[in-house]
Amino acid sequence: MTWVSIVVAGIITYFTRMTMVALIRREMLSSKLKDVLSYVPSAVFPAIIFPGVFLNDYGNFVSFTDPKIFGAAVAVTIGIYSKNIIATILSGLISYWILIFLILNN
């Protein structure tokens, strides 16, 4: 019964979100609304990422010596200069892994 509920909830969620994408054409939106909607990814992405970087498992702020902050700083720096999302993600992950597995593991 649990799996049936999960599948039904997934199908309902998919169709409610897909109808907005499928039924609304770009011509139906005003230029002002298009401009406002263009900022949504830039506003949502930090809201998803920052708690994972700056909060621990208990919801408290981590110290500035936490490796996640260093990895995020490297990723932000690479992202600003390269404007490439793949380079940004890989640089953040690689710098974080180097720090936790090679430098702090000793």
PDB file as gemmi writes it, atoms N, CA and C in Angstrom:
CRYST1    1.000    1.000    1.000  90.00  90.00  90.00 P 1                      
ATOM      1  N   MET A   1       0.820  -1.198   0.000  1.00  0.00           N  
ATOM      2  CA  MET A   1       0.000   0.000   0.000  1.00  0.00           C  
ATOM      3  C   MET A   1       0.867   1.266   0.000  1.00  0.00           C  
ATOM      4  N   THR A   2       2.008   1.207   0.663  1.00  0.00           N  
ATOM      5  CA  THR A   2       2.887   2.370   0.717  1.00  0.00           C  
ATOM      6  C   THR A   2       3.422   2.711  -0.666  1.00  0.00           C  
ATOM      7  N   TRP A   3       3.856   1.681  -1.410  1.00  0.00           N  
ATOM      8  CA  TRP A   3       4.405   1.927  -2.739  1.00  0.00           C  
ATOM      9  C   TRP A   3       3.342   2.456  -3.685  1.00  0.00           C  
ATOM     10  N   VAL A   4       2.125   1.976  -3.549  1.00  0.00           N  
ATOM     11  CA  VAL A   4       1.034   2.480  -4.387  1.00  0.00           C  
ATOM     12  C   VAL A   4       0.802   3.963  -4.095  1.00  0.00           C  
ATOM     13  N   SER A   5       0.835   4.335  -2.825  1.00  0.00           N  
ATOM     14  CA  SER A   5       0.658   5.739  -2.449  1.00  0.00           C  
ATOM     15  C   SER A   5       1.775   6.609  -3.006  1.00  0.00           C  
ATOM     16  N   ILE A   6       2.997   6.102  -2.951  1.00  0.00           N  
ATOM     17  CA  ILE A   6       4.139   6.862  -3.470  1.00  0.00           C  
ATOM     18  C   ILE A   6       4.016   7.048  -4.980  1.00  0.00           C  
ATOM     19  N   VAL A   7       3.660   6.000  -5.689  1.00  0.00           N  
ATOM     20  CA  VAL A   7       3.525   6.080  -7.146  1.00  0.00           C  
ATOM     21  C   VAL A   7       2.376   7.021  -7.533  1.00  0.00           C  
ATOM     22  N   VAL A   8       1.254   6.919  -6.846  1.00  0.00           N  
ATOM     23  CA  VAL A   8       0.113   7.790  -7.145  1.00  0.00           C  
ATOM     24  C   VAL A   8       0.475   9.251  -6.856  1.00  0.00           C  
ATOM     25  N   ALA A   9       1.147   9.503  -5.742  1.00  0.00           N  
ATOM     26  CA  ALA A   9       1.565  10.871  -5.423  1.00  0.00           C  
ATOM     27  C   ALA A   9       2.533  11.398  -6.474  1.00  0.00           C  
ATOM     28  N   GLY A  10       3.446  10.552  -6.957  1.00  0.00           N  
ATOM     29  CA  GLY A  10       4.378  10.955  -7.997  1.00  0.00           C  
ATOM     30  C   GLY A  10       3.674  11.291  -9.305  1.00  0.00           C  
ATOM     31  N   ILE A  11       2.711  10.486  -9.679  1.00  0.00           N  
ATOM     32  CA  ILE A  11       1.962  10.726 -10.921  1.00  0.00           C  
ATOM     33  C   ILE A  11       1.166  12.023 -10.819  1.00  0.00           C  
ATOM     34  N   ILE A  12       0.515  12.239  -9.690  1.00  0.00           N  
ATOM     35  CA  ILE A  12      -0.266  13.469  -9.504  1.00  0.00           C  
ATOM     36  C   ILE A  12       0.647  14.690  -9.546  1.00  0.00           C  
ATOM     37  N   THR A  13       1.790  14.599  -8.862  1.00  0.00           N  
ATOM     38  CA  THR A  13       2.737  15.712  -8.863  1.00  0.00           C  
ATOM     39  C   THR A  13       3.259  15.985 -10.260  1.00  0.00           C  
ATOM     40  N   TYR A  14       3.580  14.918 -10.984  1.00  0.00           N  
ATOM     41  CA  TYR A  14       4.089  15.084 -12.347  1.00  0.00           C  
ATOM     42  C   TYR A  14       3.071  15.789 -13.227  1.00  0.00           C  
ATOM     43  N   PHE A  15       1.839  15.347 -13.204  1.00  0.00           N  
ATOM     44  CA  PHE A  15       0.836  15.928 -14.099  1.00  0.00           C  
ATOM     45  C   PHE A  15       0.461  17.352 -13.706  1.00  0.00           C  
ATOM     46  N   THR A  16       0.439  17.664 -12.413  1.00  0.00           N  
ATOM     47  CA  THR A  16       0.119  19.039 -12.038  1.00  0.00           C  
ATOM     48  C   THR A  16       1.221  20.003 -12.466  1.00  0.00           C  
ATOM     49  N   ARG A  17       2.469  19.557 -12.441  1.00  0.00           N  
ATOM     50  CA  ARG A  17       3.566  20.423 -12.877  1.00  0.00           C  
ATOM     51  C   ARG A  17       3.709  20.428 -14.391  1.00  0.00           C  
ATOM     52  N   MET A  18       3.432  19.318 -15.014  1.00  0.00           N  
ATOM     53  CA  MET A  18       3.585  19.222 -16.464  1.00  0.00           C  
ATOM     54  C   MET A  18       2.506  20.022 -17.192  1.00  0.00           C  
ATOM     55  N   THR A  19       1.332  20.138 -16.604  1.00  0.00           N  
ATOM     56  CA  THR A  19       0.284  20.900 -17.280  1.00  0.00           C  
ATOM     57  C   THR A  19       0.686  22.356 -17.439  1.00  0.00           C  
ATOM     58  N   MET A  20       1.387  22.914 -16.451  1.00  0.00           N  
ATOM     59  CA  MET A  20       1.843  24.296 -16.581  1.00  0.00           C  
ATOM     60  C   MET A  20       2.863  24.445 -17.700  1.00  0.00           C  
ATOM     61  N   VAL A  21       3.718  23.470 -17.845  1.00  0.00           N  
ATOM     62  CA  VAL A  21       4.731  23.533 -18.895  1.00  0.00           C  
ATOM     63  C   VAL A  21       4.108  23.291 -20.262  1.00  0.00           C  
ATOM     64  N   ALA A  22       3.193  22.352 -20.336  1.00  0.00           N  
ATOM     65  CA  ALA A  22       2.617  21.966 -21.621  1.00  0.00           C  
ATOM     66  C   ALA A  22       1.556  22.948 -22.123  1.00  0.00           C  
ATOM     67  N   LEU A  23       0.804  23.535 -21.217  1.00  0.00           N  
ATOM     68  CA  LEU A  23      -0.316  24.359 -21.650  1.00  0.00           C  
ATOM     69  C   LEU A  23       0.020  25.837 -21.817  1.00  0.00           C  
ATOM     70  N   ILE A  24       1.020  26.308 -21.118  1.00  0.00           N  
ATOM     71  CA  ILE A  24       1.364  27.724 -21.222  1.00  0.00           C  
ATOM     72  C   ILE A  24       2.472  27.898 -22.249  1.00  0.00           C  
ATOM     73  N   ARG A  25       2.183  28.676 -23.274  1.00  0.00           N  
ATOM     74  CA  ARG A  25       3.174  28.969 -24.301  1.00  0.00           C  
ATOM     75  C   ARG A  25       3.878  30.275 -23.961  1.00  0.00           C  
ATOM     76  N   ARG A  26       5.055  30.462 -24.523  1.00  0.00           N  
ATOM     77  CA  ARG A  26       5.833  31.679 -24.251  1.00  0.00           C  
ATOM     78  C   ARG A  26       5.093  32.932 -24.702  1.00  0.00           C  
ATOM     79  N   GLU A  27       4.308  32.821 -25.735  1.00  0.00           N  
ATOM     80  CA  GLU A  27       3.597  33.986 -26.247  1.00  0.00           C  
ATOM     81  C   GLU A  27       2.532  34.467 -25.267  1.00  0.00           C  
ATOM     82  N   MET A  28       2.075  33.601 -24.388  1.00  0.00           N  
ATOM     83  CA  MET A  28       1.025  33.953 -23.439  1.00  0.00           C  
ATOM     84  C   MET A  28       1.568  34.795 -22.278  1.00  0.00           C  
ATOM     85  N   LEU A  29       2.882  34.775 -22.067  1.00  0.00           N  
ATOM     86  CA  LEU A  29       3.483  35.497 -20.954  1.00  0.00           C  
ATOM     87  C   LEU A  29       3.940  36.881 -21.402  1.00  0.00           C  
ATOM     88  N   SER A  30       3.738  37.863 -20.539  1.00  0.00           N  
ATOM     89  CA  SER A  30       4.207  39.208 -20.866  1.00  0.00           C  
ATOM     90  C   SER A  30       5.724  39.282 -20.709  1.00  0.00           C  
ATOM     91  N   SER A  31       6.318  40.282 -21.294  1.00  0.00           N  
ATOM     92  CA  SER A  31       7.770  40.426 -21.204  1.00  0.00           C  
ATOM     93  C   SER A  31       8.201  40.707 -19.766  1.00  0.00           C  
ATOM     94  N   LYS A  32       7.373  41.423 -19.012  1.00  0.00           N  
ATOM     95  CA  LYS A  32       7.677  41.708 -17.600  1.00  0.00           C  
ATOM     96  C   LYS A  32       7.703  40.409 -16.791  1.00  0.00           C  
ATOM     97  N   LEU A  33       6.741  39.531 -17.007  1.00  0.00           N  
ATOM     98  CA  LEU A  33       6.700  38.254 -16.299  1.00  0.00           C  
ATOM     99  C   LEU A  33       7.869  37.362 -16.699  1.00  0.00           C  
ATOM    100  N   LYS A  34       8.246  37.383 -17.959  1.00  0.00           N  
ATOM    101  CA  LYS A  34       9.413  36.616 -18.406  1.00  0.00           C  
ATOM    102  C   LYS A  34      10.682  37.107 -17.720  1.00  0.00           C  
ATOM    103  N   ASP A  35      10.809  38.428 -17.585  1.00  0.00           N  
ATOM    104  CA  ASP A  35      11.978  38.990 -16.899  1.00  0.00           C  
ATOM    105  C   ASP A  35      12.019  38.558 -15.437  1.00  0.00           C  
ATOM    106  N   VAL A  36      10.867  38.587 -14.782  1.00  0.00           N  
ATOM    107  CA  VAL A  36      10.812  38.185 -13.370  1.00  0.00           C  
ATOM    108  C   VAL A  36      11.124  36.697 -13.229  1.00  0.00           C  
ATOM    109  N   LEU A  37      10.569  35.874 -14.086  1.00  0.00           N  
ATOM    110  CA  LEU A  37      10.793  34.425 -14.007  1.00  0.00           C  
ATOM    111  C   LEU A  37      12.232  34.037 -14.341  1.00  0.00           C  
ATOM    112  N   SER A  38      12.949  34.883 -15.040  1.00  0.00           N  
ATOM    113  CA  SER A  38      14.337  34.563 -15.358  1.00  0.00           C  
ATOM    114  C   SER A  38      15.223  34.576 -14.112  1.00  0.00           C  
ATOM    115  N   TYR A  39      14.783  35.220 -13.039  1.00  0.00           N  
ATOM    116  CA  TYR A  39      15.556  35.260 -11.800  1.00  0.00           C  
ATOM    117  C   TYR A  39      15.252  34.099 -10.851  1.00  0.00           C  
ATOM    118  N   VAL A  40      14.272  33.287 -11.150  1.00  0.00           N  
ATOM    119  CA  VAL A  40      13.884  32.198 -10.252  1.00  0.00           C  
ATOM    120  C   VAL A  40      15.020  31.199 -10.030  1.00  0.00           C  
ATOM    121  N   PRO A  41      15.708  30.689 -11.051  1.00  0.00           N  
ATOM    122  CA  PRO A  41      16.795  29.740 -10.780  1.00  0.00           C  
ATOM    123  C   PRO A  41      17.908  30.347  -9.926  1.00  0.00           C  
ATOM    124  N   SER A  42      18.224  31.620 -10.136  1.00  0.00           N  
ATOM    125  CA  SER A  42      19.267  32.265  -9.349  1.00  0.00           C  
ATOM    126  C   SER A  42      18.862  32.438  -7.898  1.00  0.00           C  
ATOM    127  N   ALA A  43      17.587  32.523  -7.630  1.00  0.00           N  
ATOM    128  CA  ALA A  43      17.115  32.673  -6.254  1.00  0.00           C  
ATOM    129  C   ALA A  43      16.937  31.325  -5.560  1.00  0.00           C  
ATOM    130  N   VAL A  44      16.542  30.313  -6.304  1.00  0.00           N  
ATOM    131  CA  VAL A  44      16.272  29.013  -5.706  1.00  0.00           C  
ATOM    132  C   VAL A  44      17.559  28.232  -5.448  1.00  0.00           C  
ATOM    133  N   PHE A  45      18.529  28.311  -6.335  1.00  0.00           N  
ATOM    134  CA  PHE A  45      19.757  27.533  -6.203  1.00  0.00           C  
ATOM    135  C   PHE A  45      20.500  27.803  -4.891  1.00  0.00           C  
ATOM    136  N   PRO A  46      20.744  29.059  -4.518  1.00  0.00           N  
ATOM    137  CA  PRO A  46      21.405  29.283  -3.219  1.00  0.00           C  
ATOM    138  C   PRO A  46      20.574  28.804  -2.033  1.00  0.00           C  
ATOM    139  N   ALA A  47      19.261  28.902  -2.136  1.00  0.00           N  
ATOM    140  CA  ALA A  47      18.414  28.439  -1.041  1.00  0.00           C  
ATOM    141  C   ALA A  47      18.526  26.930  -0.842  1.00  0.00           C  
ATOM    142  N   ILE A  48      18.854  26.211  -1.886  1.00  0.00           N  
ATOM    143  CA  ILE A  48      19.038  24.763  -1.776  1.00  0.00           C  
ATOM    144  C   ILE A  48      20.453  24.426  -1.312  1.00  0.00           C  
ATOM    145  N   ILE A  49      21.446  25.137  -1.809  1.00  0.00           N  
ATOM    146  CA  ILE A  49      22.849  24.809  -1.552  1.00  0.00           C  
ATOM    147  C   ILE A  49      23.339  25.296  -0.196  1.00  0.00           C  
ATOM    148  N   PHE A  50      23.018  26.518   0.199  1.00  0.00           N  
ATOM    149  CA  PHE A  50      23.606  27.110   1.402  1.00  0.00           C  
ATOM    150  C   PHE A  50      23.349  26.323   2.682  1.00  0.00           C  
ATOM    151  N   PRO A  51      22.163  25.780   2.934  1.00  0.00           N  
ATOM    152  CA  PRO A  51      22.005  24.990   4.164  1.00  0.00           C  
ATOM    153  C   PRO A  51      22.912  23.760   4.203  1.00  0.00           C  
ATOM    154  N   GLY A  52      23.153  23.152   3.062  1.00  0.00           N  
ATOM    155  CA  GLY A  52      24.040  21.996   3.023  1.00  0.00           C  
ATOM    156  C   GLY A  52      25.484  22.339   3.291  1.00  0.00           C  
ATOM    157  N   VAL A  53      25.868  23.567   3.001  1.00  0.00           N  
ATOM    158  CA  VAL A  53      27.253  23.994   3.212  1.00  0.00           C  
ATOM    159  C   VAL A  53      27.443  24.567   4.606  1.00  0.00           C  
ATOM    160  N   PHE A  54      26.532  25.397   5.055  1.00  0.00           N  
ATOM    161  CA  PHE A  54      26.747  26.164   6.282  1.00  0.00           C  
ATOM    162  C   PHE A  54      26.067  25.591   7.528  1.00  0.00           C  
ATOM    163  N   LEU A  55      25.240  24.561   7.400  1.00  0.00           N  
ATOM    164  CA  LEU A  55      24.584  23.983   8.560  1.00  0.00           C  
ATOM    165  C   LEU A  55      25.018  22.531   8.735  1.00  0.00           C  
ATOM    166  N   ASN A  56      25.170  22.111   9.998  1.00  0.00           N  
ATOM    167  CA  ASN A  56      25.503  20.714  10.258  1.00  0.00           C  
ATOM    168  C   ASN A  56      24.221  19.889  10.374  1.00  0.00           C  
ATOM    169  N   ASP A  57      24.350  18.651  10.806  1.00  0.00           N  
ATOM    170  CA  ASP A  57      23.196  17.753  10.883  1.00  0.00           C  
ATOM    171  C   ASP A  57      22.161  18.204  11.913  1.00  0.00           C  
ATOM    172  N   TYR A  58      22.575  19.033  12.863  1.00  0.00           N  
ATOM    173  CA  TYR A  58      21.678  19.483  13.924  1.00  0.00           C  
ATOM    174  C   TYR A  58      21.081  20.861  13.650  1.00  0.00           C  
ATOM    175  N   GLY A  59      21.407  21.456  12.526  1.00  0.00           N  
ATOM    176  CA  GLY A  59      20.881  22.762  12.169  1.00  0.00           C  
ATOM    177  C   GLY A  59      21.686  23.925  12.698  1.00  0.00           C  
ATOM    178  N   ASN A  60      22.849  23.641  13.254  1.00  0.00           N  
ATOM    179  CA  ASN A  60      23.724  24.700  13.752  1.00  0.00           C  
ATOM    180  C   ASN A  60      24.722  25.086  12.672  1.00  0.00           C  
ATOM    181  N   PHE A  61      25.201  26.332  12.746  1.00  0.00           N  
ATOM    182  CA  PHE A  61      26.207  26.777  11.792  1.00  0.00           C  
ATOM    183  C   PHE A  61      27.521  26.041  12.028  1.00  0.00           C  
ATOM    184  N   VAL A  62      28.189  25.693  10.941  1.00  0.00           N  
ATOM    185  CA  VAL A  62      29.488  25.035  11.045  1.00  0.00           C  
ATOM    186  C   VAL A  62      30.569  26.095  11.246  1.00  0.00           C  
ATOM    187  N   SER A  63      31.739  25.661  11.706  1.00  0.00           N  
ATOM    188  CA  SER A  63      32.839  26.607  11.886  1.00  0.00           C  
ATOM    189  C   SER A  63      33.468  26.919  10.531  1.00  0.00           C  
ATOM    190  N   PHE A  64      34.240  27.984  10.489  1.00  0.00           N  
ATOM    191  CA  PHE A  64      34.858  28.385   9.226  1.00  0.00           C  
ATOM    192  C   PHE A  64      35.965  27.441   8.797  1.00  0.00           C  
ATOM    193  N   THR A  65      36.357  26.514   9.658  1.00  0.00           N  
ATOM    194  CA  THR A  65      37.380  25.537   9.291  1.00  0.00           C  
ATOM    195  C   THR A  65      36.778  24.294   8.645  1.00  0.00           C  
ATOM    196  N   ASP A  66      35.490  24.286   8.448  1.00  0.00           N  
ATOM    197  CA  ASP A  66      34.825  23.133   7.830  1.00  0.00           C  
ATOM    198  C   ASP A  66      35.232  23.025   6.366  1.00  0.00           C  
ATOM    199  N   PRO A  67      35.567  21.818   5.900  1.00  0.00           N  
ATOM    200  CA  PRO A  67      35.989  21.638   4.497  1.00  0.00           C  
ATOM    201  C   PRO A  67      34.912  22.008   3.477  1.00  0.00           C  
ATOM    202  N   LYS A  68      33.644  21.929   3.850  1.00  0.00           N  
ATOM    203  CA  LYS A  68      32.578  22.278   2.913  1.00  0.00           C  
ATOM    204  C   LYS A  68      32.639  23.751   2.527  1.00  0.00           C  
ATOM    205  N   ILE A  69      33.012  24.593   3.477  1.00  0.00           N  
ATOM    206  CA  ILE A  69      33.100  26.021   3.183  1.00  0.00           C  
ATOM    207  C   ILE A  69      34.255  26.288   2.223  1.00  0.00           C  
ATOM    208  N   PHE A  70      35.367  25.602   2.421  1.00  0.00           N  
ATOM    209  CA  PHE A  70      36.494  25.762   1.498  1.00  0.00           C  
ATOM    210  C   PHE A  70      36.103  25.306   0.086  1.00  0.00           C  
ATOM    211  N   GLY A  71      35.444  24.155  -0.023  1.00  0.00           N  
ATOM    212  CA  GLY A  71      35.001  23.671  -1.334  1.00  0.00           C  
ATOM    213  C   GLY A  71      34.017  24.620  -1.996  1.00  0.00           C  
ATOM    214  N   ALA A  72      33.116  25.192  -1.201  1.00  0.00           N  
ATOM    215  CA  ALA A  72      32.157  26.152  -1.756  1.00  0.00           C  
ATOM    216  C   ALA A  72      32.854  27.419  -2.226  1.00  0.00           C  
ATOM    217  N   ALA A  73      33.859  27.865  -1.475  1.00  0.00           N  
ATOM    218  CA  ALA A  73      34.595  29.067  -1.872  1.00  0.00           C  
ATOM    219  C   ALA A  73      35.349  28.838  -3.176  1.00  0.00           C  
ATOM    220  N   VAL A  74      35.951  27.668  -3.325  1.00  0.00           N  
ATOM    221  CA  VAL A  74      36.647  27.337  -4.574  1.00  0.00           C  
ATOM    222  C   VAL A  74      35.640  27.290  -5.726  1.00  0.00           C  
ATOM    223  N   ALA A  75      34.493  26.668  -5.498  1.00  0.00           N  
ATOM    224  CA  ALA A  75      33.475  26.560  -6.552  1.00  0.00           C  
ATOM    225  C   ALA A  75      32.944  27.926  -6.958  1.00  0.00           C  
ATOM    226  N   VAL A  76      32.710  28.796  -5.995  1.00  0.00           N  
ATOM    227  CA  VAL A  76      32.220  30.142  -6.323  1.00  0.00           C  
ATOM    228  C   VAL A  76      33.261  30.907  -7.133  1.00  0.00           C  
ATOM    229  N   THR A  77      34.519  30.796  -6.730  1.00  0.00           N  
ATOM    230  CA  THR A  77      35.586  31.490  -7.447  1.00  0.00           C  
ATOM    231  C   THR A  77      35.702  30.995  -8.887  1.00  0.00           C  
ATOM    232  N   ILE A  78      35.711  29.684  -9.060  1.00  0.00           N  
ATOM    233  CA  ILE A  78      35.787  29.110 -10.412  1.00  0.00           C  
ATOM    234  C   ILE A  78      34.543  29.492 -11.211  1.00  0.00           C  
ATOM    235  N   GLY A  79      33.384  29.478 -10.575  1.00  0.00           N  
ATOM    236  CA  GLY A  79      32.148  29.828 -11.269  1.00  0.00           C  
ATOM    237  C   GLY A  79      32.130  31.263 -11.753  1.00  0.00           C  
ATOM    238  N   ILE A  80      32.661  32.156 -10.947  1.00  0.00           N  
ATOM    239  CA  ILE A  80      32.691  33.567 -11.340  1.00  0.00           C  
ATOM    240  C   ILE A  80      33.588  33.770 -12.553  1.00  0.00           C  
ATOM    241  N   TYR A  81      34.740  33.130 -12.552  1.00  0.00           N  
ATOM    242  CA  TYR A  81      35.700  33.347 -13.637  1.00  0.00           C  
ATOM    243  C   TYR A  81      35.429  32.506 -14.882  1.00  0.00           C  
ATOM    244  N   SER A  82      34.926  31.278 -14.701  1.00  0.00           N  
ATOM    245  CA  SER A  82      34.759  30.412 -15.871  1.00  0.00           C  
ATOM    246  C   SER A  82      33.375  30.512 -16.499  1.00  0.00           C  
ATOM    247  N   LYS A  83      32.356  30.835 -15.709  1.00  0.00           N  
ATOM    248  CA  LYS A  83      30.957  30.851 -16.173  1.00  0.00           C  
ATOM    249  C   LYS A  83      30.532  29.494 -16.740  1.00  0.00           C  
ATOM    250  N   ASN A  84      31.125  28.426 -16.205  1.00  0.00           N  
ATOM    251  CA  ASN A  84      30.856  27.070 -16.669  1.00  0.00           C  
ATOM    252  C   ASN A  84      30.375  26.254 -15.481  1.00  0.00           C  
ATOM    253  N   ILE A  85      29.150  25.727 -15.560  1.00  0.00           N  
ATOM    254  CA  ILE A  85      28.562  25.019 -14.425  1.00  0.00           C  
ATOM    255  C   ILE A  85      29.295  23.709 -14.130  1.00  0.00           C  
ATOM    256  N   ILE A  86      29.733  23.011 -15.170  1.00  0.00           N  
ATOM    257  CA  ILE A  86      30.452  21.754 -14.956  1.00  0.00           C  
ATOM    258  C   ILE A  86      31.789  22.008 -14.270  1.00  0.00           C  
ATOM    259  N   ALA A  87      32.520  23.026 -14.711  1.00  0.00           N  
ATOM    260  CA  ALA A  87      33.793  23.367 -14.069  1.00  0.00           C  
ATOM    261  C   ALA A  87      33.567  23.797 -12.627  1.00  0.00           C  
ATOM    262  N   THR A  88      32.485  24.499 -12.380  1.00  0.00           N  
ATOM    263  CA  THR A  88      32.174  24.944 -11.018  1.00  0.00           C  
ATOM    264  C   THR A  88      31.914  23.767 -10.096  1.00  0.00           C  
ATOM    265  N   ILE A  89      31.063  22.854 -10.531  1.00  0.00           N  
ATOM    266  CA  ILE A  89      30.724  21.686  -9.708  1.00  0.00           C  
ATOM    267  C   ILE A  89      31.947  20.809  -9.487  1.00  0.00           C  
ATOM    268  N   LEU A  90      32.678  20.526 -10.542  1.00  0.00           N  
ATOM    269  CA  LEU A  90      33.849  19.650 -10.408  1.00  0.00           C  
ATOM    270  C   LEU A  90      34.940  20.276  -9.545  1.00  0.00           C  
ATOM    271  N   SER A  91      35.158  21.569  -9.683  1.00  0.00           N  
ATOM    272  CA  SER A  91      36.202  22.202  -8.872  1.00  0.00           C  
ATOM    273  C   SER A  91      35.830  22.187  -7.392  1.00  0.00           C  
ATOM    274  N   GLY A  92      34.569  22.437  -7.082  1.00  0.00           N  
ATOM    275  CA  GLY A  92      34.132  22.386  -5.692  1.00  0.00           C  
ATOM    276  C   GLY A  92      34.251  20.994  -5.103  1.00  0.00           C  
ATOM    277  N   LEU A  93      33.804  19.999  -5.853  1.00  0.00           N  
ATOM    278  CA  LEU A  93      33.884  18.617  -5.367  1.00  0.00           C  
ATOM    279  C   LEU A  93      35.319  18.148  -5.214  1.00  0.00           C  
ATOM    280  N   ILE A  94      36.137  18.411  -6.207  1.00  0.00           N  
ATOM    281  CA  ILE A  94      37.531  17.946  -6.162  1.00  0.00           C  
ATOM    282  C   ILE A  94      38.293  18.623  -5.032  1.00  0.00           C  
ATOM    283  N   SER A  95      38.094  19.926  -4.845  1.00  0.00           N  
ATOM    284  CA  SER A  95      38.796  20.607  -3.752  1.00  0.00           C  
ATOM    285  C   SER A  95      38.314  20.092  -2.396  1.00  0.00           C  
ATOM    286  N   TYR A  96      37.038  19.815  -2.270  1.00  0.00           N  
ATOM    287  CA  TYR A  96      36.502  19.253  -1.024  1.00  0.00           C  
ATOM    288  C   TYR A  96      37.075  17.861  -0.770  1.00  0.00           C  
ATOM    289  N   TRP A  97      37.098  17.030  -1.801  1.00  0.00           N  
ATOM    290  CA  TRP A  97      37.633  15.671  -1.641  1.00  0.00           C  
ATOM    291  C   TRP A  97      39.117  15.679  -1.313  1.00  0.00           C  
ATOM    292  N   ILE A  98      39.879  16.535  -1.977  1.00  0.00           N  
ATOM    293  CA  ILE A  98      41.310  16.631  -1.682  1.00  0.00           C  
ATOM    294  C   ILE A  98      41.512  17.023  -0.223  1.00  0.00           C  
ATOM    295  N   LEU A  99      40.721  17.964   0.221  1.00  0.00           N  
ATOM    296  CA  LEU A  99      40.870  18.427   1.592  1.00  0.00           C  
ATOM    297  C   LEU A  99      40.510  17.347   2.610  1.00  0.00           C  
ATOM    298  N   ILE A 100      39.395  16.650   2.413  1.00  0.00           N  
ATOM    299  CA  ILE A 100      38.997  15.687   3.434  1.00  0.00           C  
ATOM    300  C   ILE A 100      39.746  14.364   3.336  1.00  0.00           C  
ATOM    301  N   PHE A 101      40.104  13.938   2.137  1.00  0.00           N  
ATOM    302  CA  PHE A 101      40.738  12.627   2.006  1.00  0.00           C  
ATOM    303  C   PHE A 101      42.261  12.669   2.058  1.00  0.00           C  
ATOM    304  N   LEU A 102      42.886  13.733   1.577  1.00  0.00           N  
ATOM    305  CA  LEU A 102      44.337  13.770   1.524  1.00  0.00           C  
ATOM    306  C   LEU A 102      44.956  14.624   2.627  1.00  0.00           C  
ATOM    307  N   ILE A 103      44.366  15.764   2.902  1.00  0.00           N  
ATOM    308  CA  ILE A 103      45.000  16.677   3.854  1.00  0.00           C  
ATOM    309  C   ILE A 103      44.538  16.392   5.283  1.00  0.00           C  
ATOM    310  N   LEU A 104      43.240  16.259   5.509  1.00  0.00           N  
ATOM    311  CA  LEU A 104      42.718  16.074   6.863  1.00  0.00           C  
ATOM    312  C   LEU A 104      42.723  14.624   7.321  1.00  0.00           C  
ATOM    313  N   ASN A 105      42.968  13.706   6.433  1.00  0.00           N  
ATOM    314  CA  ASN A 105      42.914  12.281   6.768  1.00  0.00           C  
ATOM    315  C   ASN A 105      44.168  11.803   7.487  1.00  0.00           C  
ATOM    316  N   ASN A 106      45.236  12.574   7.457  1.00  0.00           N  
ATOM    317  CA  ASN A 106      46.501  12.140   8.077  1.00  0.00           C  
ATOM    318  C   ASN A 106      46.435  12.124   9.557  1.00  0.00           C  
TER     319      ASN A 106                                                      
END                                                                             
